[in-house]
Amino acid sequence: MLYNILRALIMPFLYVYMLVNKEKKEFFHKRINQNIDILKKEEYIWVHCSSVGEVNLSEALVKKILSERKERIFLTVMTDTGMGTAKEKYKNSERVDILYFPLDDKKIIKNILERIKMRILILIETEIWPNLINECHKKGKVIVVNGRISDRSFGRYEKLSFYLRGLFENVDGFYMQSKLDSERIIKIGAVANKVETLGNLKFDIDLERFDKKTKDELKNFLGVSGRKVFTAGSTRTGENEVILEVFKKLTNTILILVPRHIERVPVIEELIKKEGLTYKKYSKIDSDNFEKTDIILVDKIGVLRKLYSIADIAFVGGTLVDIGGHSLLEPLFYEKTPIFGPYLQNVKDISKEILKKNIGYKVENIDEFLEAINKIEKNTDMYKKNIEAFFKENSRTADKILKKIDKLLEVED
């Protein structure tokens, strides 16, 4: 009640704001005025994702549901990038319908639920939308999967626990990433017997695999010429200088530098020139007329995973500066031991697990970086075995969640 009163008070101001901001007007229009007629009058499992990250990590679970259950999937996303990713992933699936999330508008949610037969709502990573939860609870089951409560969110949610406690009564299961997340969701209002720690869906990533021929062709294209490959992925401002200093101390190595934002390429070019190193931009490589170079500067989107697959040394960016880290699992998936810095707030649980299992290195300066490289080179086979064991141990989160879904829906039947 209080939540919807606040929404009603805020809406007039939003309408005024939209009149002066065309970009926001388009944002709201896409989500409030979309056509729900694409939805069939059939049984659905509703999966809600915030953005592209949640769309990616929910893929393993969605595919399992499609292969092992009969319901259609109704996927909602908040962002444009999430929408684009979702449409691309499921463009060949006849049982997946995708819409923007209607900004927790109670009337639209009720219209959707009157059209479809919703069996269960799956909220990815603790997306707390009161109207969505309350209305879906009236029609079927509601669960949170891959749940996490960040340090920042925890403090905010604690102040709202008086409200969340009642809202969480309408959630049938909280399947959290870690014990810490489970403890936190209970502290802010979830009933303990509804909370379980099932692990992280990110461990169920199924990335494109590259055979030996593909990797050899890529090495030839890049002019590796028998050198070790140092792939520095998703680097951010302030990290490229460190990477270049480390690279200068290595021998018989080619550096593949992959900035997170390709618009930073001209700035990085100047850094490389200042260090007196040679480089070639990825987009300018001509494998038939290739001159040996120190560095490949990647100015193309979508090639990082392939470049991790050929790496001897793999660095994950956003960790030497206060960004919070990018995916540590991508190099691991290709059996590469990731090196990363101390800023890990976005990948806290995964980084702890990686360090605990001794399949990655946290470094804070150039000397530690070089020491990590030396240890990895001396123990490549050991790290490979440890990484294989890590994925074997942690790759069944989607299976565990599906069993919970099956059990909840069996009770309903």
N, C-alpha and C positions, 0 to 999 in steps of 0.2 A: 504494500500500500504506500508506504513512505517513499520507496524507490520510484513509483509511478507518479506520485505527486511532484517529486523533484524533476522528473522528466518533463512533465507538463509545464512546469515553471520555466524550464530552460529552453523549450522548443521555440517560443516566439523570438528569443534572442538568436537562435540558430538560423531561423528564417531570414532575419535582418542581415545576419552575417553572410548568408548565401547570396543575397542580393548584390553585395559589393565584392564578393570573391567568387569568380566564375569557376575556378578549380574546385573549390569546396562544394559549389552548387552541383557540379557534375558528379562528384563523389557521392553526395547524398541521393541524387537522382538515380544513379545506377543501382543503389541498394534498396531504395524505398519504392521505386516505380517499376521494378522488373516484372516480367511476365512469368507467373508460376504455372502456366498451362503446360509447360514441358513435363511436369510431374505427373506420373501415372496414378491411377486409383488402385494401387497395389501395395504390398507390404514393403516397407523400407527400413533400413538401418541408417539413421541420420548421423553423419560424421562431421563435426565442426572443427575447422582449423583456422587459426588466426592469419597466418601468412605462409610464405613459400617454405620456411623451415618445417612447419608442422605438416604441410602437404607432403613434403619429402619423407619425413620420418614415419608418417602414418601409412605410407605406401605398402609396406610389408603386411600390415594388419588388414588393410583394405583388400589386398590380393588374396589373403587367406580366407576372408569372409566370402569373397566372390567365388572362390573355388570349393568351399566347404559348406556354404549355406545357400538358401534359395532366394533370400530377399534381395531387392535392389538396394543400391547405395545412393543416398542423397548427401552430397558433399557441399558444404557451405564454407566460403572463405571470406575474409575481411578485405584483403588488399588486392590491388590489380596484378601485382607480381604473382601472388598466390593463385589468382584466377588463371593467369596465363600458364603457370606450371601445371595446375590441375587439369586444364583442358588438354595440354600436350600429353600428359601421362595417361589419360583415360580416353583419348580420342578414338580408340578402337574398341572400347568397351560399351556394349549396348545396355548394360545394367547399371551404369553410373550416370546420374544426373547432377549437374553442377550449377549452383547459383551463388550470388553474393549473399553474405549474411545480412539480414534486414535490420541491422543495428538495434536488435532487441526490441523491435516494435511489436507490441503485444497483439495488435489487430492482424498484422501480416503473419505472425507466427501461428495464430489461431486459424487463419485462412489456409495456411499450408497444412496444418494438422487435420483440418476438415477434409482436405483433398486426398491425403495419403493415409495409409494405415501404418503409423510409425510404431515399430516394435521396441526400439531402443535408441537413445541418444548417446553418442560417444563424444565427449569433450576432450580434445587433445591438449595436454599440458595446462590444465587448470584454467580454462577459459570460463570465468564466472559471469554468466549473464542471467540475472534473476528471472526475467520473463520467459526466456528460453527454457530454463530449468523447471520452473513452476508449471508451465503449460505442457511441456513434454511429459512431466511426471503424471499428469492427469490421463495421458494416453498410453504410456508404456513405461519402460525402465530408463534410468539415467545413470551413466557412469562417467567417471574421470579416468582417463588412461594416460600413462607416461607423465603422471602428475608431478609437478615441481613447484616449490615455493622459494623464490630467490630471496636473498638477504633484504633487498629493497622492498619487495612485495610483502614479506613477513611482517615488517614493522607497520605497514599500512593496513594489512588485513587484521592484525591484532586489535587495532583501534575499532574495527568494524565487527569484531567477533560477536557482539550482542545481536547483530543482524544476521550474520552468516550462520550462526548456530541453527536458527529456524530454517533458513534457506537450504542448508545441507541435509536437513531431514528428508528432503525430496530427492536426494541423490542416493542411489542404491549401492554404489561401490566406488571407492577411491583407490585406484591402482597406481601407486607412486613409484618414482624412479629409485629412491634411496630411503634408508632408515630415517635420515634427517628430514626428508620431505614428509614422510609419514608422521613423524613426531610433530612437525609444524602444522600439518593440516588438522591434526587432532586438537592442538592448542588453540586454533582459531575457530573451532566449532564442529568438526566432524566427529561422529560417534566412532569410538575405537574399533568396534567389531565390524565396521564397514570398510576399514582401512587395511590395505595389504601392500607390502613392498614387492613388486614383481620385476623390477629392473627397468632398463632404458631401451625403448624401441630403436634408438639410434644404433644399437648393436645389431639390429636386424637389417641394416642397410644392404642393399643388393645392387652394387654399382656395376657398371659395364666392365667386363673382363677383357683383357687384351692378350692374345696368344703371342708366342715367341716371334713369329714372323712379323706381326704388327709392330712389336717393340723394336725389333732389329731395323725395320724400315724407318721408324721414327728416329732412331739413333743415327742412321745414315743420313736422313734428311737434315738433322741438326748438326752434322759434322762432328760427332762425338770423337771419332777416330781413336778408340781405345782408351780414352780418358774416363775418369770417374765422373759421374753426373751428380751435381749438387743442385737440387730443386728447392728453391725458396718460394713457398706458396703464400698467396694472400698477404703480401707484405704491406705494411702501412708506413706513413710518414714517420721518420725517426728510426725505422728498422733497416732501411736499405743501406745506410752508412755502416751499420754494424756488420751486415752481411758482406759488404764489400771488403771490410777490414779482415774478416775471417777468411774470405776467399783468397785474399792476397797472400795469406800464410800457408795455403795449400799448394800441393804440387800435382801435376798431371791431372787436373780437374777442370771441367767446364761448368760454369754457373748458369743455371736457367732461372732468371728472375721474373717472378709472376706477381706484379702488383695487384692489390685488391681492386683498385680503381684505375682503369687504363688511361684516364685523363691525366694521371700523374706521370705518364711515360716521359714527356719532355723534360720534366724536372729531374727524373732519374737519369736520363741521358746526360745531363750536365754533371751530375755526381760521378758518373762513370768516366766521363772525359777528364774531370778534375783528378781522378785517381790514375790517369794514364793507361787505362785498360781499353781493349778493343771490344766492340760489341756489334751485334746484328739484331735488328728488330725481326720478330717472328714473321710478321707479314711480308717482309722483304726478302726472305730466304729463297734462294734459287738453288736447289740441290744439284743442278747440273753445272752450276758455275759458282761453287761455294768456296769462299776463302776462310781458312781456319780463324776462329775468333775466341776471345776469352769468355764472352758472355752472350747468351741469347736473352734479349729483353722482350718479354711476351706482351704484345699489344693486341691480343685477341682473347675474346671471352669463350669459355667452355672447353679449354684444353688442359686445365690443371691436373685432372685425374690421370689423364694419359701420361703427363709429364712426371707425376708421382710414380707411376708404374715402372719407369725406367731409372728411377733415382737410386744412387748409392747412399746419398746423404739427403735427408728430407727435413726441411724447416717449416713450421706452421706459424704464419704471421698473426699480427694482432695480439702478440703475447709479450713482446719486448717493450711495448708501449701500452699505456693504460686504455686499451680497447676492450680487452676481456677474452680474446682468443677466437679463432675460427676452428673449423672441424679438425679434430685430432684423429678422427676415425678414418678419414680418407686415405692418408698415407698408410695407416695400419691395415686397411683393407687390402692394400697391395703389398703387404708383408714388409713394409718399411718402418724402421724405428724412428718415430718422430722426435725432433728436437724442438723445444719451445721455451719461451721466457716465463717470467713469474706472474704475469697478469693473466689470470685464468678464471675470472669471475663468470664468464659465459659457459665455461666448460669445466666447472669445478669438480663435479663428481667423476666425470670421465678422466680428467687429469690425475685425480687421486688414485683411481683404479689402475691407470697406466703406470704410475710410479710404484704403486704397491706390487704390481706384477713384473716390474723391471722390464718393461717393453718400450720405454721412452725416457727422455732426459729433459729435466728442467735446468735451464742455464740462466745466469744473470750477467755474465760478462764474456768478453772474447776468450779469455783463458779457459773458462768452463766450457764454452762452445767447442773449442779445439780439443779439449779433453774428451768430451762426449763423442766427437767424430772419431777420435782414436780408438775408444772403447768399442764403438759400433763396428768399425772396420776389422778389429781383432776377433770379434765374436758374432759375426753375421749369422752363422748357422744356429747358434743358441737363441738369438733374438727371433729368428724366423720360427723356430719351434715354439717359443713362448707366445708369440703372436697367434699362431694357429690354435694353441690351447686356450688362449683368451677368448677368441671368437667362438670356439666350440662351447665354452662354459656360459657365454653371455648371449648367444644368438637365438634363444627360444622365447624371448619376451612376448612376441606376437602369438605364439602357441599358447602361452599361459593366459593371455588376455582372452583369446578365443574360447578357451575352456570356461572361463568365467562368464562370458556372454552366453555360451551354450547352456550353462547351468541356470542362469537367470531366466532365460527364455523358456527353458523346460518347465520351470516352476510356473511361469505364466500360462503355458499351454495346459 
